[in-house]
Amino acid sequence: MYDSLPLHDGCARTEKITRVIFSLSLILLLLILPLGFIHEKAGRIAFYNCSYLCGAGILLNFKSIRSTLFSAKIILPGLLLAAMYSTWSLVVSFNIVPNVDNGLLFTPAKRWFLASLIALFTLWGVKNKLVNKELLFKLTWISLSAAFILSSVYGIWQHISGVDRIVLGINRATMTAYAYSAMALAMMTMLNQIKSLPVRFSAIILTCLLSIYIILLTETRSAMLIHTLLSIAIMLSALWRGKVIKPLPLVAILLAFFVVALLSKNIILSRFETTQQEISLFTKGDDHTSLGSRFSLWQSGIVAIKQHPFGETQTTRNTILRSWLGVNHPNSFALEYIDVHLHNEFIQYASLFGVFGVLILLFFFIKLIFDNGTKGIFDNPVSIVALSALLYGMTDVVLTSIEYIALLSTLILLASVNSIEKIRD
């Protein structure tokens, strides 16, 4: 994918320092996922230290690295989000309203910027052969496999220990579900690289079933549905590409799904009944439920967008929301969440950043799903990870979550470098 370029015009000492920095940063990069799902703080420390090393490497080789910034397709989307968050927050900081949450996004902006630095230096290092591609292929597999196995075992242990909704090391069930889902989906698509058909399909099916079970243990409704559908799509795509869509394998897969469903019967029935009840209550004017409050937030958010299509501060927007809710949904449950977000990525961005925010968000998803440097969608780990973020963003806001940013950006980068040159055993 990449041509070999001269490392740097500087002296041999600079080249040696660069290689040391790259090696250390790569080690930390490979540790982010295994640590992040087990202990968020440990993963965060690895992420920050990795970014600082990558920043130093970029400064040492700035002239050579500039071309990678524009040639690597996964860097610009994150940089644009960082620029948007920081610019909006800077403007808002000059109009701070005391004693209220002004919704500043400097921390998410910093994380996307640092994630972009990590991606830039890592891709440049791969491009200039600072690491053997076969070794890199194996290392990315070890990192993702370790993260998947450790987090799955930890999730089952939490469930056995009596945790109602497993949270792994992230401490929030919903964000745990979104991040774990992205990792598992990436794993399933990468398993398509296995040459042996029986081993490949067995591995994909086992990963699919285990990940669905873990997602069910988080009891996050959107993830329970979206992850299952995307997993089935990946599995069917793999069977189609392998030309093995036959009655026996399909029956075996259906039986395996039935067993998982049976193990999680109480969770599935409980969440289904709760969903029905919440929708029924909302149609009767009661939004004092999780889904009901979301519906009210979406409705009020659209009202705010119509009044300020080019964006506004969070305090101005929330004044509009409270006014509309006071008239249409007195004592609305949505009032508890308006200082957090509107539970929809596009409505949230449009209500704060305006039409330009929506365009940047569209660019982020279109670029990473359809134009990330690797062909395909359901057999492309970068595309499938970005697609999951898009779908989860329909009922939540994920791209400003500081825990999710570190894990998502690392997943995208590792999946991207793993796809640079497919090496099969």
C-alpha positions as CSV (number, residue, x, y, z in Angstrom):
1,M,0.0,0.0,0.0
2,Y,2.8,2.4,0.8
3,D,6.1,3.0,-1.0
4,S,9.3,3.2,0.9
5,L,10.5,6.8,1.6
6,P,13.8,8.1,3.1
7,L,13.4,8.3,6.9
8,H,14.7,11.8,7.4
9,D,17.3,14.2,6.1
10,G,18.8,14.6,9.5
11,C,21.7,12.8,11.1
12,A,21.9,9.2,12.1
13,R,21.3,10.2,15.7
14,T,17.9,11.6,14.8
15,E,17.1,8.4,12.9
16,K,18.1,6.3,15.9
17,I,16.0,8.4,18.3
18,T,13.0,8.2,15.9
19,R,13.2,4.4,15.8
20,V,13.3,4.2,19.6
21,I,10.3,6.6,19.9
22,F,8.4,4.6,17.3
23,S,9.1,1.3,19.1
24,L,8.0,2.6,22.5
25,S,4.9,4.3,21.1
26,L,3.9,1.1,19.2
27,I,4.2,-0.9,22.4
28,L,1.9,1.6,24.2
29,L,-0.5,1.6,21.3
30,L,-0.9,-2.2,21.5
31,L,-1.6,-2.0,25.2
32,I,-4.4,0.6,25.0
33,L,-7.2,-1.9,24.1
34,P,-6.3,-4.8,26.5
35,L,-5.9,-2.3,29.4
36,G,-8.7,0.0,28.5
37,F,-11.5,-2.6,28.7
38,I,-10.2,-3.9,32.0
39,H,-9.1,-0.7,33.7
40,E,-10.0,2.6,32.1
41,K,-7.4,4.6,33.9
42,A,-4.6,2.3,32.8
43,G,-5.7,2.4,29.2
44,R,-6.0,6.2,29.4
45,I,-2.4,6.5,30.7
46,A,-1.1,4.3,27.9
47,F,-3.1,6.4,25.4
48,Y,-1.7,9.7,26.7
49,N,1.9,8.5,26.9
50,C,1.6,7.0,23.4
51,S,0.4,10.4,22.1
52,Y,3.2,12.3,23.7
53,L,5.8,10.0,22.2
54,C,4.1,10.3,18.8
55,G,4.1,14.1,19.1
56,A,7.8,14.1,19.8
57,G,8.4,11.8,16.8
58,I,6.4,14.1,14.6
59,L,8.4,17.2,15.7
60,L,11.6,15.3,14.9
61,N,10.5,14.4,11.4
62,F,8.0,17.1,10.6
63,K,9.0,17.7,7.0
64,S,8.9,14.0,6.1
65,I,5.6,13.4,7.9
66,R,3.5,16.2,6.3
67,S,2.7,14.1,3.2
68,T,1.3,11.3,5.4
69,L,-1.2,13.7,6.9
70,F,-3.0,14.1,3.5
71,S,-2.4,10.6,2.1
72,A,-3.7,8.6,5.2
73,K,-7.5,8.6,5.0
74,I,-8.3,7.9,8.6
75,I,-6.5,11.0,10.1
76,L,-8.5,14.0,8.8
77,P,-11.9,13.0,10.2
78,G,-10.6,12.9,13.8
79,L,-8.8,16.2,13.3
80,L,-11.9,17.9,12.0
81,L,-13.9,16.8,15.1
82,A,-11.1,18.1,17.3
83,A,-11.1,21.4,15.5
84,M,-14.9,21.7,15.7
85,Y,-15.1,20.9,19.4
86,S,-12.2,23.2,20.4
87,T,-13.4,26.1,18.2
88,W,-17.0,25.9,19.6
89,S,-15.7,25.5,23.2
90,L,-13.4,28.5,22.8
91,V,-16.2,30.7,21.5
92,V,-18.5,29.5,24.4
93,S,-15.7,30.1,26.9
94,F,-15.9,33.9,26.2
95,N,-19.7,33.7,26.9
96,I,-19.7,31.6,30.1
97,V,-22.9,31.5,32.1
98,P,-21.9,31.1,35.8
99,N,-23.2,28.3,37.9
100,V,-24.5,26.2,35.0
101,D,-23.0,23.5,32.8
102,N,-21.8,25.2,29.6
103,G,-21.0,21.9,27.9
104,L,-17.4,22.8,27.0
105,L,-15.7,20.0,24.9
106,F,-12.0,20.8,25.3
107,T,-11.3,17.2,26.7
108,P,-12.9,15.4,23.8
109,A,-11.2,17.8,21.4
110,K,-7.8,17.0,23.0
111,R,-8.4,13.3,22.8
112,W,-9.3,13.4,19.1
113,F,-6.3,15.6,18.4
114,L,-4.0,13.2,20.3
115,A,-5.6,10.2,18.6
116,S,-4.8,11.9,15.3
117,L,-1.1,12.4,16.3
118,I,-0.9,8.7,17.2
119,A,-2.4,7.7,13.8
120,L,-0.2,10.1,11.9
121,F,3.1,9.0,13.4
122,T,2.2,5.3,13.4
123,L,1.1,5.3,9.7
124,W,4.2,7.3,8.8
125,G,6.4,4.7,10.6
126,V,4.7,1.8,8.8
127,K,5.1,3.7,5.5
128,N,8.8,4.1,6.2
129,K,9.3,0.5,7.3
130,L,10.2,1.2,10.9
131,V,8.4,-2.1,11.7
132,N,8.2,-5.3,9.7
133,K,4.7,-5.6,8.3
134,E,4.5,-9.3,9.1
135,L,5.5,-8.5,12.7
136,L,3.0,-5.7,12.8
137,F,0.3,-7.9,11.5
138,K,0.9,-10.4,14.3
139,L,1.2,-7.7,17.0
140,T,-2.2,-6.1,16.0
141,W,-3.8,-9.6,16.2
142,I,-2.3,-10.1,19.7
143,S,-3.5,-6.8,20.9
144,L,-7.1,-7.2,19.6
145,S,-7.3,-10.9,20.6
146,A,-6.0,-10.1,24.1
147,A,-8.5,-7.3,24.5
148,F,-11.4,-9.4,23.3
149,I,-10.6,-12.5,25.4
150,L,-9.7,-10.5,28.6
151,S,-12.8,-8.3,28.4
152,S,-15.1,-11.3,27.6
153,V,-13.8,-13.2,30.6
154,Y,-14.0,-10.2,32.8
155,G,-17.6,-9.6,31.7
156,I,-18.6,-13.1,32.5
157,W,-16.9,-12.9,35.8
158,Q,-18.8,-9.7,36.6
159,H,-22.0,-11.4,35.7
160,I,-21.2,-14.4,37.9
161,S,-20.3,-12.0,40.7
162,G,-23.8,-10.6,40.7
163,V,-23.3,-7.4,38.7
164,D,-26.7,-6.5,37.2
165,R,-25.4,-4.8,34.1
166,I,-21.7,-5.6,33.4
167,V,-19.5,-2.5,32.9
168,L,-16.0,-4.0,32.5
169,G,-13.4,-1.3,33.4
170,I,-15.3,1.6,31.8
171,N,-17.9,1.9,34.6
172,R,-20.8,2.7,32.3
173,A,-22.9,-0.2,30.8
174,T,-23.9,1.7,27.7
175,M,-20.5,2.9,26.7
176,T,-19.1,-0.5,27.6
177,A,-21.5,-2.1,25.1
178,Y,-20.7,0.3,22.3
179,A,-16.9,0.0,22.7
180,Y,-17.0,-3.8,23.2
181,S,-19.3,-4.2,20.2
182,A,-16.9,-2.2,18.0
183,M,-14.0,-4.3,19.1
184,A,-15.8,-7.6,18.6
185,L,-17.1,-6.6,15.1
186,A,-13.6,-5.6,14.1
187,M,-12.4,-9.0,15.3
188,M,-15.0,-10.8,13.2
189,T,-14.1,-9.0,10.0
190,M,-10.4,-9.6,10.6
191,L,-11.0,-13.3,11.1
192,N,-11.8,-13.4,7.4
193,Q,-8.0,-13.3,6.8
194,I,-7.6,-16.9,8.1
195,K,-6.9,-19.1,5.1
196,S,-8.5,-22.4,6.3
197,L,-12.3,-22.2,5.7
198,P,-13.3,-24.5,8.6
199,V,-11.1,-22.6,11.1
200,R,-12.2,-19.2,9.7
201,F,-15.9,-19.8,10.0
202,S,-15.7,-21.6,13.4
203,A,-13.7,-18.6,14.8
204,I,-16.2,-16.1,13.3
205,I,-19.2,-17.9,14.7
206,L,-17.7,-18.4,18.2
207,T,-16.6,-14.7,18.3
208,C,-20.1,-13.7,17.2
209,L,-21.9,-15.8,19.8
210,L,-19.6,-14.9,22.7
211,S,-19.8,-11.2,21.8
212,I,-23.6,-11.2,21.6
213,Y,-23.8,-12.9,25.0
214,I,-21.5,-10.2,26.5
215,I,-23.6,-7.4,24.9
216,L,-26.7,-9.0,26.3
217,L,-25.2,-8.9,29.8
218,T,-24.7,-5.1,29.5
219,E,-28.5,-4.9,28.9
220,T,-28.0,-2.0,26.5
221,R,-31.0,-2.3,24.1
222,S,-29.6,-0.5,21.1
223,A,-26.4,-2.6,21.3
224,M,-28.4,-5.8,21.7
225,L,-30.2,-5.2,18.5
226,I,-27.5,-3.4,16.4
227,H,-24.6,-5.7,17.4
228,T,-26.7,-8.8,16.7
229,L,-27.7,-7.5,13.2
230,L,-24.2,-6.4,12.3
231,S,-22.7,-9.7,13.5
232,I,-25.2,-11.7,11.4
233,A,-24.4,-9.5,8.4
234,I,-20.6,-10.1,8.8
235,M,-21.2,-13.8,9.2
236,L,-23.4,-14.1,6.1
237,S,-20.9,-12.0,4.2
238,A,-18.1,-14.4,5.2
239,L,-20.2,-17.4,4.2
240,W,-21.1,-15.9,0.9
241,R,-17.5,-15.0,0.1
242,G,-16.4,-18.4,1.1
243,K,-19.2,-20.0,-1.1
244,V,-20.3,-22.2,1.8
245,I,-23.9,-21.0,2.3
246,K,-25.4,-24.5,2.7
247,P,-28.3,-25.9,4.8
248,L,-26.1,-27.7,7.4
249,P,-23.9,-24.7,8.4
250,L,-27.0,-22.4,8.5
251,V,-28.8,-24.9,10.7
252,A,-25.8,-25.1,13.0
253,I,-25.6,-21.3,13.3
254,L,-29.3,-21.1,14.1
255,L,-29.0,-23.7,16.8
256,A,-26.1,-21.8,18.3
257,F,-28.1,-18.6,18.3
258,F,-30.9,-20.4,20.0
259,V,-28.6,-21.6,22.8
260,V,-27.3,-18.0,23.4
261,A,-30.9,-16.7,23.3
262,L,-31.9,-19.4,25.8
263,L,-29.1,-18.5,28.2
264,S,-30.2,-14.9,28.0
265,K,-33.9,-15.4,27.9
266,N,-34.7,-13.4,31.0
267,I,-32.7,-10.4,29.9
268,I,-34.2,-10.4,26.3
269,L,-37.8,-10.7,27.6
270,S,-37.3,-8.1,30.2
271,R,-35.8,-5.5,27.9
272,F,-38.4,-6.3,25.2
273,E,-41.3,-5.8,27.7
274,T,-39.7,-2.6,29.1
275,T,-39.4,-1.2,25.5
276,Q,-43.1,-2.0,24.8
277,Q,-44.2,-0.4,28.1
278,E,-42.1,2.8,27.5
279,I,-43.4,3.3,24.0
280,S,-47.0,2.8,25.2
281,L,-46.5,5.3,28.0
282,F,-45.1,7.9,25.7
283,T,-48.0,7.6,23.3
284,K,-50.2,8.4,26.3
285,G,-48.1,11.5,27.1
286,D,-45.9,10.1,29.8
287,D,-42.1,10.5,29.1
288,H,-40.9,9.4,32.5
289,T,-38.9,6.5,31.0
290,S,-35.6,6.0,29.3
291,L,-37.1,5.9,25.8
292,G,-39.8,8.5,26.5
293,S,-37.2,11.0,27.6
294,R,-35.2,10.4,24.5
295,F,-38.3,11.0,22.3
296,S,-38.9,14.3,24.1
297,L,-35.2,15.3,23.8
298,W,-35.3,14.7,20.0
299,Q,-38.5,16.7,19.6
300,S,-37.3,19.6,21.6
301,G,-33.8,19.4,19.9
302,I,-35.4,19.8,16.5
303,V,-37.2,22.9,17.7
304,A,-33.9,24.4,18.9
305,I,-32.3,23.6,15.5
306,K,-35.0,25.4,13.6
307,Q,-34.5,28.5,15.7
308,H,-30.7,28.5,15.4
309,P,-29.6,26.5,12.3
310,F,-26.0,27.8,12.5
311,G,-25.4,26.7,16.1
312,E,-25.6,28.2,19.6
313,T,-24.3,27.8,23.1
314,Q,-25.5,24.9,25.2
315,T,-27.2,27.4,27.7
316,T,-29.1,29.1,24.9
317,R,-30.2,25.8,23.5
318,N,-31.2,24.4,26.8
319,T,-33.4,27.5,27.5
320,I,-35.3,26.7,24.3
321,L,-35.6,23.1,25.3
322,R,-36.9,23.9,28.7
323,S,-39.4,26.4,27.3
324,W,-40.7,23.9,24.7
325,L,-40.8,21.0,27.2
326,G,-42.6,23.2,29.8
327,V,-45.5,23.7,27.3
328,N,-45.6,20.3,25.6
329,H,-44.3,17.9,28.3
330,P,-44.8,19.5,31.8
331,N,-42.5,17.9,34.4
332,S,-40.7,16.0,31.6
333,F,-38.1,13.4,32.4
334,A,-36.0,14.8,29.6
335,L,-35.1,17.8,31.9
336,E,-32.8,15.4,33.7
337,Y,-30.6,15.0,30.6
338,I,-30.5,18.2,28.7
339,D,-27.2,19.2,30.4
340,V,-25.7,15.9,29.2
341,H,-26.8,15.5,25.6
342,L,-29.8,14.9,23.4
343,H,-29.2,11.1,22.9
344,N,-28.8,11.5,19.1
345,E,-25.5,12.4,17.5
346,F,-27.0,14.3,14.6
347,I,-29.6,16.2,16.6
348,Q,-26.9,17.0,19.3
349,Y,-24.4,18.4,16.7
350,A,-27.1,20.3,14.7
351,S,-28.4,22.0,17.9
352,L,-24.9,23.1,19.1
353,F,-22.7,23.3,16.0
354,G,-25.3,24.0,13.4
355,V,-25.4,22.9,9.8
356,F,-21.5,22.9,9.6
357,G,-21.4,20.5,12.5
358,V,-23.6,18.1,10.7
359,L,-21.5,18.3,7.6
360,I,-18.4,17.5,9.6
361,L,-20.1,14.6,11.2
362,L,-21.3,13.3,7.8
363,F,-17.7,13.7,6.5
364,F,-16.4,11.7,9.5
365,F,-18.7,8.7,8.9
366,I,-18.7,8.8,5.1
367,K,-14.9,8.9,5.0
368,L,-14.4,6.1,7.6
369,I,-17.1,3.9,6.2
370,F,-16.7,4.3,2.5
371,D,-13.3,5.8,1.8
372,N,-10.8,4.6,4.5
373,G,-8.2,3.0,2.2
374,T,-9.6,-0.5,2.3
375,K,-12.3,-2.0,0.1
376,G,-15.6,-3.4,1.3
377,I,-17.8,-2.8,4.3
378,F,-18.8,-6.0,6.0
379,D,-15.3,-7.5,5.5
380,N,-13.5,-4.2,6.3
381,P,-12.8,-3.7,10.0
382,V,-12.5,0.1,9.8
383,S,-15.8,0.4,8.0
384,I,-17.7,-1.9,10.3
385,V,-16.3,-0.1,13.4
386,A,-17.3,3.3,12.0
387,L,-20.7,1.9,11.0
388,S,-21.4,0.7,14.5
389,A,-20.5,4.2,15.8
390,L,-23.0,5.7,13.4
391,L,-25.8,3.4,14.4
392,Y,-25.2,3.8,18.1
393,G,-25.2,7.5,17.6
394,M,-28.9,7.3,16.5
395,T,-29.9,6.8,20.1
396,D,-26.9,8.2,22.0
397,V,-24.0,10.6,21.6
398,V,-20.7,8.6,21.5
399,L,-18.1,10.7,19.7
400,T,-17.7,13.1,22.7
401,S,-17.3,10.3,25.2
402,I,-13.7,10.5,26.4
403,E,-13.5,6.8,27.2
404,Y,-15.0,5.8,23.8
405,I,-12.7,8.1,21.8
406,A,-9.5,6.4,23.0
407,L,-10.8,2.9,22.3
408,L,-12.5,3.8,19.0
409,S,-9.6,5.7,17.6
410,T,-7.2,2.9,18.6
411,L,-9.4,0.2,17.1
412,I,-9.6,2.2,13.8
413,L,-5.8,2.6,13.7
414,L,-5.0,-1.0,14.5
415,A,-7.6,-2.2,12.0
416,S,-6.1,0.1,9.4
417,V,-2.5,-0.9,9.8
418,N,-3.6,-4.6,9.9
419,S,-5.2,-4.1,6.5
420,I,-2.2,-2.4,4.9
421,E,-0.9,-5.7,3.7
422,K,-3.0,-8.8,4.2
423,I,-0.6,-11.6,5.2
424,R,-2.2,-15.1,5.4
425,D,-0.9,-18.2,7.1
